[in-house]
Amino acid sequence: MRFRCVEAGRHGKHVGLRMLSPFDVLAADVPIKFSALTRSCVVIPCTFQDDDHVPMTRGIWAKKNGDIVYHNGQSQVVDHFKGRTRIQGNLQEGHCSLEIDDIKPFDNGPFCFHAEKRDDKYKFNNSCVFVLMRASPDEPAMTPVPAEADAGSTLTVSCSVAHTCPSHPPVFSWSVPNLTSAVSHTMTSRGVWEMTSTISFVAAGGDGVHSLNCTATFWGGKQQTSVVNLSVKGERTTLSCPGYLTPAGHSRHFVCFFVFLTCVSFITRVTNVPVSRCHGNILKTKSFHVIC
């Protein structure tokens, strides 16, 4: 039981004792509802205001029935949540976001934040959240690609997906080899993040429609794939290796640049003069022996 001195009269001549509740009440900012992907993780945003110069010493998240979800003393946490929860950010600066890993379908709360400062306990207004479970992640959104492209041309495309687990963002994979690759991670609204992968690649040869796949793998292993079709004009070029003239019947080691190159051949009788020159988009090299 705690007491505090207060004025009893209008002119402050009499001082008495007023009994307080076991908790002081402060203001917090926690969303009422928040979305989470099962088997993944979620970071529920939380901040609070405390004008006292003495910082909070402990942040606690609990269910309304009293079950403790997060406590810096693991022995206080109920078995179901042990090892799966932590507070993100600096509690002494008013940050109290709750991370829950390996979300279960029934981890929906509501979860409420409260804190302690030495022997004082604090509750907060607007500090409880109900978690909405999602069994499947969002499908990635891909930027448009040209309706038609020439074989060997370089294209750039981006793929984005929203999530609520910034500590473990999704990882992207593509169905084509890339020349360049970049990723960005931005918060689009409170607690909701967008992960974007941007690549450049060379359009595969062969007339017809080719599929371009972007796959987002979320923390916990769930995946979603976005597919667009790309119509390609032009045939893949089959190359004879450029090299140097050697006596008939002798082998020689050549290095070929290949993948959709345009080659111009030259006939020459001068030893050690290239018999072929190539230009275009060079992706990689391959070395092998040729019998002349």
C-alpha positions in Angstrom: 0.0 0.0 0.0 1.3 3.4 -0.9 0.4 6.9 0.3 1.1 10.5 -1.0 0.9 13.8 0.8 -1.8 16.2 -0.6 -3.4 19.5 0.3 -6.5 19.1 2.5 -7.5 22.8 2.6 -7.8 25.7 0.1 -4.9 27.7 1.7 -2.6 24.7 2.2 -2.8 24.9 6.0 -3.7 21.3 6.5 -1.9 18.3 5.0 -3.4 14.8 4.9 -2.7 11.4 3.4 -4.5 10.0 0.4 -4.3 6.3 -0.5 -3.2 5.6 -4.1 -3.9 2.6 -6.3 -1.0 0.1 -6.6 -0.3 1.6 -10.0 0.4 5.1 -11.2 -1.1 5.7 -14.7 0.8 7.4 -17.6 0.2 7.7 -21.3 1.5 5.3 -23.9 1.0 5.0 -27.7 0.3 1.4 -28.8 -2.0 0.4 -31.8 -5.3 -1.2 -30.8 -4.9 -3.8 -33.5 -1.8 -5.1 -35.3 -1.2 -7.7 -38.1 1.2 -10.6 -37.8 2.3 -13.5 -40.0 2.1 -16.8 -38.2 5.4 -18.7 -37.9 7.3 -15.4 -38.5 7.9 -12.6 -36.1 6.2 -9.3 -35.3 7.3 -6.1 -33.7 4.4 -4.2 -32.1 5.3 -0.5 -31.9 5.1 1.1 -28.4 6.3 4.4 -27.0 5.4 6.2 -23.7 5.8 9.6 -22.0 7.3 10.0 -18.6 8.4 13.5 -17.5 10.1 12.2 -14.3 13.9 12.6 -14.5 14.2 9.1 -13.0 14.0 6.6 -15.8 12.0 3.4 -15.8 14.0 0.4 -14.7 11.8 -2.4 -16.1 9.3 -2.8 -18.9 6.8 -5.6 -18.8 4.3 -7.0 -21.3 1.4 -9.2 -20.0 -2.0 -10.6 -21.0 -5.0 -9.2 -19.3 -5.3 -12.4 -17.2 -1.9 -11.6 -15.7 0.2 -14.0 -17.7 3.6 -12.3 -18.3 4.7 -12.3 -21.9 7.9 -10.3 -21.5 10.0 -9.6 -18.4 13.7 -9.2 -18.2 13.7 -11.9 -15.6 12.9 -15.0 -17.7 11.6 -16.9 -14.7 8.7 -14.5 -14.6 7.6 -15.3 -18.2 5.0 -18.0 -18.8 6.5 -21.1 -20.6 4.6 -20.5 -23.8 6.5 -17.2 -24.4 9.9 -18.0 -22.9 12.7 -17.2 -25.4 10.3 -15.7 -27.9 9.9 -12.1 -26.7 12.0 -9.0 -26.2 11.7 -5.3 -26.0 13.2 -3.3 -28.9 14.6 0.1 -28.3 15.8 1.9 -25.1 13.2 1.8 -22.3 14.9 4.8 -20.7 14.1 6.9 -23.8 10.4 5.8 -23.8 10.7 3.0 -26.3 8.8 -0.2 -25.5 8.1 -2.1 -28.8 7.4 -5.8 -28.2 9.0 -8.4 -30.6 7.4 -11.8 -30.6 9.2 -14.5 -32.6 7.7 -17.7 -34.1 4.2 -16.3 -33.8 1.6 -19.0 -33.0 -2.0 -18.8 -34.4 -3.4 -18.2 -30.9 -0.8 -15.5 -29.8 -3.5 -12.9 -30.4 -3.5 -11.2 -26.9 -4.6 -8.7 -26.0 -1.1 -7.8 -24.7 -0.7 -4.8 -22.4 2.4 -2.8 -21.5 3.3 -1.6 -17.9 6.5 -0.7 -16.2 8.4 -0.3 -13.0 10.6 2.4 -11.5 12.3 1.1 -8.4 9.5 0.1 -6.1 6.8 2.0 -8.1 4.6 0.3 -10.6 3.1 2.1 -13.6 0.2 1.3 -15.9 -0.4 3.2 -19.2 -3.5 4.4 -21.0 -3.8 3.1 -24.6 -1.2 0.4 -24.0 -3.1 -2.8 -25.0 -2.9 -4.4 -28.5 -4.9 -7.2 -30.1 -2.9 -9.2 -32.7 -4.6 -10.2 -36.0 -3.2 -13.4 -37.4 -2.5 -13.9 -41.1 -1.7 -17.4 -42.4 -0.2 -16.2 -45.7 2.1 -13.3 -46.5 1.3 -10.6 -49.1 2.2 -11.3 -52.7 5.2 -9.2 -53.9 4.3 -6.3 -56.2 6.5 -6.1 -59.3 7.1 -2.9 -61.4 5.9 -3.2 -65.0 8.3 -4.6 -67.6 8.1 -3.8 -71.3 5.5 -5.7 -73.3 8.3 -6.7 -75.7 12.1 -6.7 -75.5 15.0 -7.6 -77.8 17.2 -10.6 -76.9 20.3 -9.3 -75.2 18.8 -6.0 -74.1 19.3 -4.9 -70.4 16.2 -4.4 -68.3 15.6 -3.1 -64.8 12.8 -4.3 -62.5 11.8 -3.9 -58.8 9.9 -6.2 -56.5 8.3 -5.0 -53.1 6.5 -6.5 -50.3 5.0 -5.2 -47.0 5.7 -6.9 -43.6 5.7 -6.2 -39.8 9.0 -7.9 -38.8 11.7 -5.2 -39.3 14.3 -7.2 -37.3 14.1 -10.1 -39.8 13.0 -8.6 -43.2 12.1 -10.8 -46.2 14.8 -12.0 -48.5 14.2 -11.9 -52.3 15.2 -14.3 -55.1 14.8 -14.0 -58.8 14.4 -16.5 -61.7 17.0 -14.7 -63.8 20.7 -14.1 -63.2 21.3 -10.4 -62.5 23.9 -7.9 -63.6 23.2 -5.5 -60.6 21.2 -5.9 -57.4 20.1 -3.5 -54.7 17.7 -3.7 -51.7 15.9 -1.0 -49.7 13.9 -1.1 -46.4 11.5 1.7 -45.5 8.7 2.2 -43.0 5.5 3.1 -44.8 3.3 3.5 -41.8 3.7 3.0 -38.1 5.1 -0.5 -37.6 4.6 -1.5 -41.3 7.6 -1.8 -43.5 8.3 -2.3 -47.2 11.2 -4.3 -48.5 12.3 -3.7 -52.1 14.7 -5.6 -54.4 15.8 -4.0 -57.7 17.8 -5.8 -60.3 19.0 -5.4 -63.9 19.3 -8.4 -66.2 19.8 -9.4 -69.8 16.7 -10.6 -71.6 17.1 -14.2 -72.6 17.3 -15.1 -76.2 14.8 -17.1 -78.3 11.5 -15.7 -79.7 8.5 -16.1 -77.4 7.2 -15.4 -74.0 9.5 -15.9 -70.9 8.4 -15.7 -67.3 10.1 -13.5 -64.8 9.6 -14.6 -61.1 10.3 -12.7 -57.9 10.0 -14.7 -54.7 9.9 -13.2 -51.2 11.0 -15.6 -48.4 9.7 -14.4 -45.0 11.3 -15.0 -41.6 10.1 -18.5 -40.6 10.2 -19.9 -44.1 6.9 -18.8 -45.7 7.1 -17.7 -49.4 5.1 -15.7 -51.9 6.0 -15.4 -55.6 5.0 -12.8 -58.2 5.2 -13.7 -61.9 5.2 -11.5 -65.0 5.5 -12.5 -68.7 8.1 -11.0 -71.0 7.9 -11.3 -74.7 11.4 -11.5 -76.2 12.4 -11.0 -79.9 15.5 -12.5 -81.4 17.4 -15.7 -81.4 20.2 -16.7 -79.1 23.6 -16.6 -80.9 25.7 -19.7 -81.0 29.4 -18.8 -81.1 32.5 -20.3 -82.5 35.3 -19.3 -80.1 37.4 -16.4 -81.0 41.1 -17.3 -80.9 44.3 -17.4 -82.8 45.4 -19.5 -85.8 47.4 -22.6 -84.9 48.8 -25.4 -87.0 46.2 -28.0 -88.1 45.7 -30.9 -85.7 47.0 -29.0 -82.6 44.9 -28.1 -79.6 44.9 -24.6 -78.2 43.3 -23.1 -75.1 40.7 -20.4 -75.8 38.6 -18.2 -73.6 35.1 -17.4 -75.0 32.9 -14.6 -74.1 29.4 -15.7 -74.6 25.7 -15.1 -73.9 23.9 -13.2 -76.7 26.9 -11.6 -78.4 27.1 -10.3 -82.0 30.1 -11.7 -83.7 32.0 -10.6 -86.8 34.4 -13.1 -88.4 37.6 -12.2 -90.1 39.7 -14.5 -92.4 43.4 -14.1 -92.1 46.5 -16.1 -92.8 48.7 -14.2 -90.4 49.6 -16.2 -87.4 48.5 -14.9 -84.0 45.9 -12.6 -85.4 42.4 -13.0 -84.0 40.0 -14.7 -86.4 36.9 -13.5 -84.7 35.9 -10.4 -82.7 32.8 -10.1 -80.5 30.8 -7.3 -79.1 27.6 -6.9 -77.1 26.5 -7.7 -73.5 29.1 -9.9 -71.9 27.8 -11.7 -68.9 30.5 -14.3 -68.2 33.3 -16.2 -69.7 34.0 -19.9 -70.2 37.4 -21.4 -71.0 37.9 -24.7 -72.8 40.2 -26.4 -75.4 39.5 -26.6 -79.1 41.0 -28.9 -81.7 42.0 -26.8 -84.7 
